[in-house]
Amino acid sequence: MLTCDDYLTPVTLGEAFDAMENHRGVYRLVAGATDILPWAREGRAGDVHIPVLIDIAGIPELNVREVAGGNVRLGAATRFQRFLDDKTLAAALPLMPFCAVWFADDQIRESATIGGNLVNASPAADGTPALLAHDARVVLSSRKAGKIVQRTMPLSEFATGPSNTMLAADEILVEVQCPALPKHGGAFEKVGHRRSLVISTVCVAALVEIDATGERFADVKLAVAGIGPVPRRMTAIEEALKTKALSSAILEDAADSAGDLVASRTRQDYRREVVRGFVLRALINAALRAGASTKLISREFEAKYA
């Protein structure tokens, strides 16, 4: 059970920083709180008492959703459900709807925020590899000498290990920024220990752009989670595929090399096999959604992996 003495709901960043300063050392920031509530229950953390919870979900800067000038701005309190019901957002970030479908259920998606998912820094997070594939950057805010200041970093540098990030004690993750990729096709593959509300064992995110002929990779972005301490891009595979003609053989080669990235402590053979299959399936589905010619992949191969 999770208990607290005070539950604060600041409506501006200034009020949030006031609350953080006034309760230094005894507070915790929450937005959707979909990670902290399961953690604070018997069998995981047990009974947890946090003196002050500061709910920042209502701050306007954390609820921005903007697609303009080839870029996307997402406030950190953006709910995962928005990738399914906001058509403009889904078109600009074509991988995120497939990630969101896998993200728990409708009720949790209406509460779970992208910022919370990133700050939680789970090695098997769903949102992190999907946003990594979208070349996301995170915007972190703090207050210095009475002024609110920001710093920005690539998402690839944000998580440093399980439950550890570059977020300083006096900072709030306020925004995620990505380039819009409307010409890409997206795919997301995930497996876990149960059939519903699946918590990932392994997940793979893919974005593919096909050239004008419909026969070659113009761009490939791949990310994986659950095989090491932090989610990561699969840059070597990306580079090996770019500009190459689409074929069953080149997809098989890419998938075979994916297993070499497994660095988890347990079930390594299982994870290698899962990653191999997921990379194949994600690349096929993303390529087809990007307009790839179906004649370049045998029907048997597509039927097996798509």
C-alpha positions as CSV (number, residue, x, y, z in Angstrom):
1,M,0.0,0.0,0.0
2,L,1.2,3.5,-0.8
3,T,0.4,6.3,1.7
4,C,1.4,9.9,2.0
5,D,0.8,12.9,4.4
6,D,0.3,15.5,1.7
7,Y,-0.7,15.3,-2.0
8,L,0.1,18.5,-3.8
9,T,-1.2,19.5,-7.3
10,P,0.8,22.5,-8.6
11,V,-0.6,24.1,-11.7
12,T,2.6,25.9,-12.8
13,L,6.2,25.0,-13.0
14,G,7.0,27.7,-10.5
15,E,4.6,26.1,-8.0
16,A,6.1,22.7,-8.6
17,F,9.6,24.0,-7.9
18,D,8.3,25.7,-4.7
19,A,6.9,22.4,-3.5
20,M,10.1,20.6,-4.3
21,E,12.2,23.2,-2.4
22,N,9.7,23.3,0.6
23,H,9.7,19.5,0.9
24,R,13.3,18.7,-0.1
25,G,14.2,15.1,0.8
26,V,10.7,13.9,1.6
27,Y,8.8,14.2,-1.7
28,R,8.3,12.3,-4.9
29,L,7.0,13.6,-8.2
30,V,4.2,11.7,-9.9
31,A,2.0,12.2,-13.0
32,G,0.1,9.1,-14.0
33,A,1.5,7.1,-11.0
34,T,1.0,3.9,-12.9
35,D,4.5,2.7,-12.0
36,I,4.7,3.8,-8.4
37,L,1.3,2.2,-7.4
38,P,2.2,-1.4,-8.5
39,W,5.7,-1.0,-7.0
40,A,4.3,0.1,-3.6
41,R,2.3,-3.1,-2.9
42,E,2.9,-6.2,-0.9
43,G,5.2,-8.6,-2.8
44,R,7.3,-5.9,-4.4
45,A,8.1,-2.9,-2.2
46,G,5.7,-3.8,0.5
47,D,3.9,-0.9,2.3
48,V,5.5,2.4,1.3
49,H,5.0,5.8,3.0
50,I,6.1,8.9,1.1
51,P,5.5,12.1,3.1
52,V,4.7,14.3,0.1
53,L,3.5,13.4,-3.3
54,I,3.7,16.2,-5.9
55,D,1.4,15.5,-8.9
56,I,2.7,17.5,-11.8
57,A,0.3,16.2,-14.4
58,G,-1.8,19.3,-14.6
59,I,1.0,21.7,-15.5
60,P,0.4,23.2,-19.0
61,E,4.0,22.9,-20.2
62,L,3.8,19.2,-19.5
63,N,0.7,18.8,-21.6
64,V,1.9,20.4,-24.9
65,R,1.2,18.4,-28.1
66,E,2.5,20.1,-31.2
67,V,3.4,19.0,-34.7
68,A,4.9,21.8,-36.7
69,G,7.8,22.5,-39.0
70,G,8.7,18.9,-39.3
71,N,9.1,18.5,-35.5
72,V,7.0,17.1,-32.7
73,R,6.8,18.4,-29.2
74,L,5.3,16.2,-26.5
75,G,4.8,17.4,-23.0
76,A,6.0,14.8,-20.5
77,A,2.5,14.3,-19.2
78,T,1.2,13.2,-22.6
79,R,-0.7,10.0,-22.1
80,F,0.0,6.9,-24.2
81,Q,-3.7,6.8,-25.3
82,R,-3.1,10.0,-27.3
83,F,-1.0,8.1,-29.8
84,L,-4.1,6.1,-30.6
85,D,-6.8,8.9,-30.7
86,D,-4.8,11.9,-32.0
87,K,-4.5,11.3,-35.7
88,T,-2.0,14.1,-36.3
89,L,0.3,12.7,-33.7
90,A,0.0,9.2,-35.0
91,A,0.8,10.3,-38.5
92,A,3.9,12.2,-37.4
93,L,5.2,9.4,-35.1
94,P,4.1,6.2,-37.0
95,L,5.7,3.8,-34.5
96,M,4.0,5.1,-31.4
97,P,0.5,3.8,-32.1
98,F,1.8,0.3,-32.3
99,C,3.7,0.8,-29.1
100,A,0.6,2.2,-27.4
101,V,-1.6,-0.7,-28.4
102,W,0.8,-3.0,-26.4
103,F,0.9,-0.6,-23.5
104,A,-1.4,-2.2,-20.8
105,D,-5.1,-1.5,-21.3
106,D,-7.3,1.5,-22.1
107,Q,-7.6,2.6,-18.5
108,I,-3.9,2.6,-17.8
109,R,-3.1,4.2,-21.1
110,E,-5.3,7.2,-20.1
111,S,-3.1,7.7,-17.0
112,A,0.4,6.5,-18.0
113,T,2.6,9.3,-19.2
114,I,5.6,9.2,-21.5
115,G,7.6,11.2,-19.0
116,G,6.9,8.7,-16.2
117,N,7.8,5.8,-18.5
118,L,11.2,7.4,-19.3
119,V,12.0,8.5,-15.8
120,N,11.2,5.1,-14.4
121,A,14.1,3.8,-16.5
122,S,13.1,0.2,-16.7
123,P,15.4,-2.0,-18.8
124,A,12.3,-3.4,-20.5
125,A,10.3,-0.2,-20.9
126,D,7.9,0.0,-23.8
127,G,8.0,3.7,-24.5
128,T,11.8,4.2,-24.3
129,P,12.8,2.0,-27.4
130,A,9.9,3.4,-29.4
131,L,11.0,7.0,-28.7
132,L,14.6,6.1,-29.2
133,A,13.8,4.9,-32.7
134,H,12.1,8.3,-33.2
135,D,15.4,10.1,-32.4
136,A,13.8,11.7,-29.3
137,R,15.4,14.3,-27.1
138,V,14.4,15.1,-23.6
139,V,14.0,18.6,-22.1
140,L,14.8,18.9,-18.4
141,S,13.9,22.0,-16.4
142,S,15.2,23.4,-13.1
143,R,15.1,26.7,-11.3
144,K,18.4,28.6,-10.8
145,A,18.5,31.9,-8.9
146,G,14.8,32.3,-9.3
147,K,14.7,31.6,-13.0
148,I,13.5,28.5,-14.8
149,V,16.2,27.1,-17.1
150,Q,16.3,24.1,-19.4
151,R,18.8,21.7,-20.8
152,T,18.2,19.2,-23.6
153,M,19.9,15.9,-24.3
154,P,19.4,12.9,-26.6
155,L,17.1,10.3,-25.0
156,S,19.9,7.8,-25.8
157,E,22.0,9.5,-23.0
158,F,19.2,9.9,-20.5
159,A,19.0,6.4,-18.9
160,T,22.2,5.3,-17.3
161,G,21.1,1.9,-15.8
162,P,18.1,0.2,-14.3
163,S,16.0,3.0,-12.5
164,N,18.8,5.5,-13.0
165,T,18.8,8.5,-15.3
166,M,20.6,11.8,-15.8
167,L,17.8,13.7,-14.2
168,A,19.1,15.8,-11.3
169,A,17.4,16.0,-8.0
170,D,16.2,19.5,-8.7
171,E,15.0,18.8,-12.2
172,I,11.7,17.9,-13.9
173,L,11.4,16.2,-17.3
174,V,9.1,18.6,-19.1
175,E,9.1,17.7,-22.8
176,V,10.1,15.1,-25.4
177,Q,11.0,16.3,-28.9
178,C,11.2,14.2,-32.1
179,P,11.4,14.8,-35.8
180,A,8.2,14.0,-37.6
181,L,8.5,10.9,-39.8
182,P,5.3,10.7,-41.8
183,K,7.0,8.7,-44.6
184,H,8.1,5.9,-42.3
185,G,6.3,2.7,-41.5
186,G,6.4,1.6,-37.9
187,A,6.2,-1.7,-36.0
188,F,6.5,-2.8,-32.4
189,E,7.0,-6.3,-31.1
190,K,6.7,-7.4,-27.5
191,V,6.6,-10.5,-25.4
192,G,6.2,-11.0,-21.6
193,H,5.2,-13.5,-18.9
194,R,1.5,-13.3,-19.3
195,R,-1.2,-12.7,-22.0
196,S,-2.8,-9.5,-20.7
197,L,-1.2,-6.3,-19.3
198,V,2.1,-7.7,-20.5
199,I,5.3,-6.4,-18.9
200,S,8.0,-6.8,-21.4
201,T,10.7,-9.5,-21.4
202,V,11.9,-8.3,-24.8
203,C,10.5,-5.6,-27.1
204,V,11.7,-4.3,-30.4
205,A,10.7,-1.0,-32.2
206,A,11.3,-0.4,-35.9
207,L,10.8,2.5,-38.3
208,V,11.5,2.0,-42.0
209,E,11.4,4.4,-45.0
210,I,11.4,2.9,-48.5
211,D,12.8,4.7,-51.5
212,A,10.7,5.8,-54.5
213,T,11.2,2.5,-56.3
214,G,9.6,0.6,-53.4
215,E,12.6,-1.8,-53.5
216,R,15.3,-0.3,-51.2
217,F,15.6,0.9,-47.7
218,A,15.9,4.7,-47.6
219,D,16.1,4.7,-43.8
220,V,16.0,2.2,-40.9
221,K,15.7,2.9,-37.2
222,L,15.7,0.0,-34.7
223,A,15.7,-0.1,-31.0
224,V,15.4,-2.9,-28.4
225,A,14.7,-3.2,-24.7
226,G,14.9,-6.1,-22.3
227,I,18.2,-7.5,-23.4
228,G,20.6,-5.3,-21.3
229,P,20.6,-2.7,-18.5
230,V,19.1,0.1,-20.8
231,P,17.1,0.2,-24.0
232,R,19.3,0.9,-27.0
233,R,19.4,1.6,-30.7
234,M,20.7,-1.2,-33.0
235,T,22.9,1.1,-35.0
236,A,25.0,-1.5,-36.7
237,I,22.0,-3.2,-38.2
238,E,20.5,0.1,-39.2
239,E,23.6,1.1,-41.2
240,A,23.9,-2.4,-42.7
241,L,20.4,-2.1,-44.2
242,K,20.3,1.6,-45.4
243,T,20.2,1.9,-49.2
244,K,20.2,-2.0,-49.6
245,A,17.6,-3.7,-51.7
246,L,14.9,-5.4,-49.7
247,S,15.1,-9.2,-49.7
248,S,14.5,-12.1,-47.5
249,A,18.2,-12.8,-47.4
250,I,19.2,-9.3,-46.2
251,L,16.5,-9.4,-43.5
252,E,17.7,-12.8,-42.3
253,D,21.3,-11.5,-42.0
254,A,20.1,-8.5,-40.1
255,A,18.1,-10.6,-37.7
256,D,21.0,-13.1,-37.2
257,S,23.3,-10.3,-36.0
258,A,20.7,-8.9,-33.5
259,G,21.3,-11.8,-31.1
260,D,24.8,-10.6,-30.5
261,L,23.5,-7.6,-28.6
262,V,21.9,-9.6,-25.8
263,A,23.7,-8.7,-22.5
264,S,21.1,-9.6,-19.9
265,R,22.1,-11.8,-17.0
266,T,19.4,-14.4,-17.5
267,R,17.7,-16.4,-20.3
268,Q,20.2,-15.3,-22.9
269,D,19.5,-18.1,-25.4
270,Y,15.8,-17.4,-25.2
271,R,16.3,-13.6,-25.6
272,R,18.6,-14.2,-28.6
273,E,15.9,-16.2,-30.4
274,V,13.1,-13.8,-29.5
275,V,15.2,-10.8,-30.7
276,R,16.0,-12.5,-33.9
277,G,12.3,-13.2,-34.7
278,F,11.2,-9.7,-33.5
279,V,13.7,-7.9,-35.7
280,L,12.6,-9.9,-38.7
281,R,8.9,-9.3,-38.1
282,A,9.3,-5.7,-37.2
283,L,11.3,-4.9,-40.3
284,I,8.9,-6.7,-42.6
285,N,5.8,-5.0,-41.1
286,A,7.4,-1.6,-41.0
287,A,8.6,-2.0,-44.6
288,L,5.2,-3.1,-45.9
289,R,3.5,-0.2,-44.0
290,A,6.0,2.2,-45.7
291,G,5.0,1.0,-49.1
292,A,7.6,-1.7,-49.9
293,S,7.0,-3.9,-52.9
294,T,5.6,-7.3,-51.7
295,K,7.3,-9.1,-54.6
296,L,10.7,-8.7,-52.9
297,I,9.7,-11.0,-49.9
298,S,8.6,-14.5,-50.5
299,R,5.1,-15.3,-49.4
300,E,6.3,-18.1,-47.3
301,F,8.8,-15.9,-45.5
302,E,6.2,-13.1,-45.0
303,A,3.6,-15.7,-43.7
304,K,6.1,-17.0,-41.2
305,Y,7.3,-13.7,-39.7
306,A,4.8,-10.9,-40.6
